Amino acid sequence: MKAARLQTPRRPGKKPSNNRPKDPVGVYCRVRPLTAGDDACCVEVISNTTIQLHPPDWIKVNRNGEFKEMQYSFKEVFGAYTTQKELFNVVAQPLVEDLIHGKNGLLFTYGVTGSGKTHTMTGSPGDGGLLPRCLDMIFCSIGPFQAKRYVFKPDDKNAMEVQNEVDALLERQKRDCQPTATPKAVSSRQRMDPEFADMITVPEHCKAEGVDEDSVYSLFVSYVEIYNNYLYDLLEEIPQDPIKPKWNSKATPVRDVEFIAPQSKNLREDSNHNMYVSGCTEVEVKSTEEAFEVFWKGQKKRRIANTTLNRESSRSHSVFIIKLAQAPLDADGDNVLQAKDQTTVSQLSLVDLAGSERTTRTRAEGSRLREAGNINQSLMTLRTCIEVLRENQMYGTNKMVPYRDSKLTHLFKNYFDGEGKVRMIVCVNPKADDYEETLLVMRFAEMTQEVEVARPIDRPICGFTPGRRYRNQAFKEELTRKLELRGGPIDGDPTFTELFLQSFAPLPSVEITDASDEHTLPRLIECLEQRQRARHLATEEVKKSVNALRGMLQDWDNNFSVKENYIQDQTEKMVEKDRIINGQKSEADRLEKKIRTLEYKIEILQKTANIYEDDKRTLQHELDERDQKLHREVSDKRRLEQRMQGVVTDTKMKWEKECERRVQAKQLEMQNKLWVKDEKLKQLKAIVAETRTERPEKPERMPRARDQKVHVRSASPPAVPNAPPVRLRHRRSRSAGGERWVDHKPVGNVEIDTVLQPHIPNAITVAVPNEKALAKCDKYILTHQELASDGEIQTKLIKGEVYKTRGGGQCVQFTDVEKLKQESPVGPRKRRSSPSAQPRDDTTESEWTDVETRCSVAVEMKAGSNFGPGYQHHAQPKRRKP
C-alpha cells in the first residue's frame, strides 16, 4: 500500500492575517536572586505586574543626576523566589495545550548575560526547567494514544508521510538491523545519564484537557543552534573516516573520535510558506526520558565559554523544536486514517537566546569578541523587526520587515505573521552593575508588548463519530468473552489425544457373576469393535490431514523459495538503488553547495539593491522637494507680478485722474483769472466812457473779502452802477413738497443778508455731491452765486430730478432755475456804448460755462456706465477763448 504524503495544514495559502483577531505578544519578567558577592540592587518588584528600576549612585554621579527611577509593566512579574512550577503553569502550560490541539507556539528567553535564561529553560538537578516540564506534560497527555514507531515518517520538505502498519513494521525491522545514532527507548532509571536524571523528575504531573482520544500521536524533536549567524544541527552524527584526517576547532588534524563542528544548514520555505531548517535531524521519541536524553546529547555540543561575567556563557542561540504529528483513526477505530486533509502537524519552539553583553565589561578578545559581535547583531536585528512591526501596526505603514538580515528572525518570521502564539520571558539580574544593559532590555520588552500577532487557525474537525477507539476495544473484549463461554480457546486446553479418547464410547462393565452369563462378553466385544472401527476412521482422517498438511507445507516451501528469490532480486535492486541514491546524494550535496553560493550572492545583490533603492528614494525625495520649491517660487513670482501689475495700473489710473483734475483745476483757475481781468477792464472802460450827470455819484462800496472770493469764481457781466431798484416778486417755490432733496452748497458761496433765505426741509446738505447721497434722494438743488450786471450778488437755485442709470449709478436732469437777487431802488446808470463791451451772448456763454462747471460734479456715474435716458444738455457748445 502506498504511503500517503501529508503536509502541515496550518495555512492552505499565503493569507493575510488582517481579518483574523489579534493578540499582543505575552511578555513576562523573571528576576533572579542576588548572588552572595552582590549587595547593590537596582530592580524592585512593586506588584505582580510592575517592576521599578533604581539607578545606582555611580550612574547619578556620572550623569549629573539626570537618571530617574522608572517603572515598567508586564503581563506578570515573577520574583526571586518563584519556583519553576509556578512559572511553567502561567507561561508554558497554555502553549503545550495549544500544541496538543494542533496550534503552534514560540517561547524564548531574553536578557543580559548571566541573568538566568538557560536555568529558566533547562533547570537544575532536582528542579527541572520549562523544557523537561513541557515534555512531561505532553507524554502524560498523549501516552495511551501514541502511534507505533515509523507510522509517521518525516521527509526533507517539512512534511509528514503516514504509513500503514505493514510499512511501519518493515521500517522498524530495517532500522533495528542497521546501526543508527537514534537513541533507543530508556526502560529504567539506571540506563539514563546521571547528569540529567534528576532534571526530568517532575513530581507534579500535568495533563492537558480536551485531548482527542480518537487520534494517534507521534512526537519528533530536533535541536539546532545559531552560531555566528550560521545554523548547525546539534543532533547530527558525522561519520568518522579513520584514514582521512579531520580538522578540529584548533586547526589541527585528528584521527580519533573527537567532536568536529557539523556542517551549517540552510533555511528553506515549504509549500505552505513556512520556514524550516533543511536537512535537520528529527528524532521520534516515545517518552520524557528518551526526549530529554536526545536534548542532552545535543546540549553537550552547544558552544559554551567562560567569560568575565559568566562562567558558562552561551555563545549561540539554541532552538529546541518539538513537533507533534496527529491523525485520526478510521471509522472502525482500528487503523490510522490516511486522509491528507485530516493530518495535523503542530510545533513548539523553545529558544534560549544568548545574552547581550558589552565587550568593555567582558574584555573579550579573538573568537569571543567575534561571537559577542554576532550575538549583539542578531539581537539588534530582532529589535529592529519588532520596531518595524510595531510601527506598521500603530501607524498603518507598510514597511518591509527585515527578517532576512539574521537567521534568528528569518527562522521565526512565520510566528509573527500569524502562525501561533508568541511569548517572551525577560530574565533580569538585579545587580547594580547591569543597570544600563537592563534598562535597554526593559525598553525592548515594553516595545514588544505593543506588537500584535494574529491568532492561529483551528485545525479541521474530523467527521467521524467520537469515542470509536473505546468502542472497538469494548467490542474485542466482549468477543473474547463469548468465545470462552462457547468452549473456545482458554487457558489449560486439553490435548488432541484427550479429545479423541473422550469421543470413544465408554466400556461396559466386565464383571462376570455367573458362568452362564452370555451378555457381558458380547457387549464388551461389540464395544471394542466399535472403538476399533472409530480408531480406523480416525486413523484415515489423520492420514488425510497429514497428507493435506504435507501438501500445504510443500506449497509453502515452494512459495517461500519463490519469495526468497524475489527478496534476493529486490535486495539486488535495493543495492542498485542505494548506489543511485548515493550518487544522487553526492549530486544533491554539490547542488546544495551551489545553492549556498548562489544564496550568498543573492544576499549580496539584495543588500546592494537595498542600498541603491535607499539612494534612489533619497534622490527622488530631494528632487520632489526641489520641484515643489521651484513651483512655489514660480507661483510666488506670478502672484507678485500680478500684484505689481495691479498696483502699477491703479497708480497709473490714479495719477492720470489726478493729472486731469489738476489740469482742469489749473485751466479753470486761469480762465477765472482771465475773466476777472476782462471784467475789471470792462468796468474800467465803462467808468471812463460814462458821461457825468448832475447828480452826485454814489460812492463806491469797498468790496469785502468774500465778494472778492466770489469774483474769482463768477463769470457774470460787470455791475451797472446806480441801477434802478428792482421790485421784488414773491413766488411760491416748487421745492415745498415732501420729496427728499440733495442740497448742493459749494464751499465758495457767500452768505447774504437778505430777508428771504432758501429753506429746503428734509434735505441732505453736501459740499460735493456723492453717489451715496444721490441714491437716498430723488431731487437735486444747486445753490449758485454770481455777480449781476449792476454789481450785486445774484443767487440761483438750479433744481433737477435724480434718476437711476442702467449701469447702477445716478444721473440728474435739470428742470428749473430760481433766482434770488438784491438790487438798489434807484434806476441803473446809463453806460456809454463801448466797442470793448462784451455782447450778451458772451455773458450767456460765460454764465452757462460757470454753471456747467459747477454742476458737472453733480452727475455721479459708475465707471464704464452710459448716461441714462434722463440726461439732457440744452446749453450751447462751449467755445474756447483765444
Secondary structure, DSSP 8 states (H G I E B T S, - for coil): ---EEE---S-SS---SSSS-EEE-EEEEEE----TT---B-EEE-SSSEEEE---HHHHHHTTT----EEEE-SEEE-TT--HHHHIIIIIHHHHHHHHTT-EEEEEEEEBTTSSHHHHHHEETTEE-HHHHHHHHHHHHHGGGB--TTSEEE-TTS-EEE--HHHHHHHHHHHHHS---S-----SGGGS-TTTTTTT--SS----SS--TTEEEEEEEEEEEEETTEEEETT------SSS-EE-TTS-EE-SS------EE-EEE-TTS-EEETT---EEE-SHHHHHHHHHHHHTTS-EE--SS-TTEE-SEEEEEEEEEEEEB-TTSSSB---GGG-EEEEEEEEE---B--HHHH---THHHHHHHHHHHHHHHHHHHHHHHHHHHHH-------GGG-HHHHHTHHIIIIIEEEEEEEEE--BGGGHHHHHHHHHHHHHHTT-EEE---------S-TTHHHHHHHHHHHHHHHHHHTT-S-TT---HHHHHHHTS----------TT--SHHHHHHHHHHHHHHHHHHHHHHHHHHHHHHHHHHHHHHHHHHHHHHHHHHHHHHHHHHHHHHHHHHHHHHHHHHHHHHHHHHHHHHHHHHHHHHHHHHHHHHHHHHHHHHHHHHHHHHHHHHHHHHHHHHHHHHHHHHHHHHHHHHHHHHHHHHHHHHHHHHHHHHHHHH----SS---------HHHHHHHHH-------TT-----------GGGSS--EEEE--TT------S-----SSEEEESS--HHHHHH-SEEEEEEEEE-TTS-EEEEEEEEEEEE-TTS-EEEEEEEEEEEE---SS--------TTS--HHHHHHHHHHHHHHHHGGG----TT----TT----S-------
